Amino acid sequence: MPAQPGAQRRTEKRKKKRAQAQALARGTFPSAHGDELDFDDEALGETFGFGPQLAEYIAPLLDSGAEVDEAVNFGMVCWNFALLPAAEREAQITDFLAGLEGTEEKAARFREVVEMMAQRHRVMFPEMHTERAAELGA
């Protein structure tokens, strides 16, 4: 029996998503033109560039079925929220959500995911939070 068109499209999307995630882990990101944009920090003397760190950080978002570009974009939003002290993060999330339309359930889910990703950031990059606390005089 031949593959169903819908099943074939889903398979192709999964292959594309896997290839994009692998490129991201290499420190590159596929551009809209089919080539890869290199954003590895090796030229700056870093041995573990931002691309692989971001790929590892957003893995739960990719595992949830998000497209790579959506996961990267949302992951960066979460990354930035994670760098804020808890009270400031909550205020910024409230301001962010005020500009969006949606249900209370969606807002609650957004907060839940941001907090989960903030916790993941603290575990993965504790030195960033130690340095940030020192900068803030905490």
N, C-alpha and C positions, 0 to 999 in steps of 0.2 A: 504494500500500500504506500503510495507517495506521501511525502510529508505535507501536512496541511499548511497553507500559506501563513496563517497566524503563528503557528508553531515555528515555522522557518524564520519568520521575522524576529520572534523572541530569541531564538538561538543566535541569530546574527547580532542582535542587540547585546546579548550576553558576551559574545566574543569581542565585540567592539569595546564594551565596558571593561572587560578583563585586560585588553590591550592598552586602553587608556590608563588604567590603574598601574599596569606594569611600567608604562612610560613615565608616569608620575613618580613611581618609586625609584626610577633611574635618575631622577632629577630633571626630567623633561616633561613637557606637556604638549599633546597634539594640538596644533593650531587648526583653524578653520580651513586652511589651505592644504592640509594633509601632511605638512612637515612638522617637525617637533621643535618647540621653543625650548632652549636649554636655560635653566635657571639654577643650575648647581653652583654652589659657592666654592668649588675647588680652586678657582682662579684667585680667590681671596684668602686661600690658605686653610679653608675649612675642610675637614676630612669627612664630615657628615653634613651635607648641604640641607637647605631648607626643603627641597622637594621630597626627599625620603622622609624627613621628619613630618611634613604635612601629610604625606601618604599614610604614614602609620597613625597619625592623629585622627584622620577622617575615616579610617577603616570601618568603624561602626556605622557611619553614614552610608558608605558604599555597600556594606553588608545588608543594610535595610532596603536596598533596591534603588537608591537615589542614583541619578545619572552623575557621571564624573564631574561635569561642570557645575551642577547643582551642589554636589557634595563639597567641592572645593570652595565655592562661594559661601555656602552656609557654614562650612568649617572655619573659614576666615572670620565670619561674624562671631562664631563661638569662641575662636581664639582670642579675638579682641575683647569680648566680654570677660573671658577667663582672666585676663590681665588686670581687671579692675577689682578693688576690694569689694567684698560681698554687698555692703550697703549701697555703694555706688553702682555696682552691677545691677542690682534690683531696680534702682532709679532709672538707669539707662534702658533696661529692658522695658520698663513701664512706658517711658517716652517713645521707644521704638514701636511698641505695640499700639500706642495711641494713634500713630500715623497709618495703621493698617486696618483694613476691614476684616472681620472674622468673628467667630463665635468664642464664647468663654472657654469652650472645650479646646479649641485650637490654640488659644492664648495659653491655657494651662499646659498643653502638650509642648508648646514652644519653650516655655519656662523650664519644663522638666528636661527637655533635650539639652538646652543651654547649660543647665546646672550639671547634668551628667557629663557633658563635654568639658565644662570648667573643672570638674573633679578629675577627669581624665588628664587634662592639661597639667594640673598640680602634681599628679602622680608621674607623668612622663617628663615634665620639665620643672622639677622642684627648685632648681637654681634660679629660674626666672622669677619665681614667687619670693624667694629669699632676697634677691636683689631688689625687687620691686618694693618689698616691705621696708628694706633699708632706706630706699629713696624717699619713701613716705614717712620715715621716722617712726615706724611701728616696731 
